[in-house]
Amino acid sequence: MNEMKHDYSDIIDMPRHVSTKHLHMSQHDRAAQFAPFAALTGYDDMIDEAGEQNAVAEDSVIFTAEELDIP
């Protein structure tokens, strides 16, 4: 079996192509372009909501050592 081993040594030192027809896209614009295809749409909202619920729960539940039967 003929296995090809390609370590990119033939292209690794070549200069990066820069288009003369299109302006460079900022990282913000590039990220916005792919945002509609995010696999976890709504995940951030769900995490924020869970954090808010936990913050309320932590504030409202405070036990003393006696209540927990801790010597």
C-alpha positions in Angstrom: 0.0 0.0 0.0 1.4 3.4 -1.0 0.9 5.9 1.9 1.4 9.6 1.1 3.2 11.5 3.8 2.7 15.2 3.3 4.4 17.6 5.8 3.6 20.7 3.8 7.3 21.5 3.5 6.7 22.6 -0.1 4.2 25.3 0.8 4.9 26.2 4.4 7.1 29.2 3.7 5.0 30.6 0.9 3.4 34.0 1.4 -0.2 34.2 2.3 -2.6 35.2 -0.5 -4.1 38.7 -0.1 -7.0 39.5 -2.4 -6.8 42.6 -4.6 -10.5 42.5 -5.3 -12.0 42.2 -1.8 -11.3 44.1 1.4 -10.1 42.3 4.5 -13.1 41.2 6.7 -12.8 42.0 10.4 -13.0 39.1 12.9 -16.2 40.6 14.3 -17.9 40.6 10.8 -16.5 37.1 10.1 -18.0 35.7 13.3 -21.3 37.4 12.6 -21.4 35.8 9.2 -21.5 32.3 10.8 -23.5 33.1 13.9 -26.8 31.9 12.4 -25.3 28.4 12.0 -24.2 28.1 15.7 -25.0 24.6 16.9 -25.9 25.7 20.4 -28.3 28.5 19.7 -29.8 29.6 23.0 -27.2 27.9 25.1 -25.8 31.2 26.5 -29.3 32.2 27.6 -29.9 28.9 29.2 -26.6 29.1 31.2 -27.4 32.7 32.3 -30.9 31.6 33.5 -29.5 28.7 35.4 -26.9 31.0 37.0 -29.6 33.4 38.1 -31.6 30.5 39.6 -28.6 29.2 41.5 -27.8 32.7 42.8 -31.3 33.1 44.2 -31.1 29.6 45.7 -27.8 30.3 47.4 -29.0 33.6 48.8 -32.2 32.1 50.2 -30.8 28.9 51.8 -28.5 29.5 54.7 -28.1 26.8 57.4 -26.3 27.0 60.7 -24.1 24.2 61.9 -26.8 23.2 64.5 -29.5 22.9 61.8 -27.2 20.6 59.8 -26.3 18.6 63.0 -22.6 19.3 62.6 -20.7 19.0 65.8 
